[in-house]
């Protein structure tokens, strides 16, 4: 069996390809740190702005404690062709009422589950990217995605 060969990729294509992978994956994996133990779980982003990702959470979930202790996180997105994007960043709690309201208004599941935007159980994180990397399936190397192109 021959080794698969990835199609050639021009550097100017990397950002668009990375955006396409992020758009295609509805449930990326979020990595946090619990003491000295990595934790990984699927999440469902409630807003995406370039490579800045917003994730809703319940205050009672353990990832709340993990992010409070160490806000450095990573998201891994993968499309059906196994191309992937890794967004390394810092998670911060969103307090801006306009952003929260826009997220609330666009997400019927949040409204159904939590009832009101003022539900104290709700917490929304903004993950600000510090590094974005893209990999084509079989390429086995990452391309840096310029953050200025986000």
Secondary structure by P-SEA (a helix, b strand, c coil): ccccccccccccaaaaaaaaaaaaccbbbbbbbcccbbbbbbbbbccccccbbbbbbbcccaaaaaaaacccbbbbbbcccccbbbbbbbbbbbccaaaaaaaaaacaaaaaaccccccccbbbbbbbccbbbbbcccccbbbbcccccc
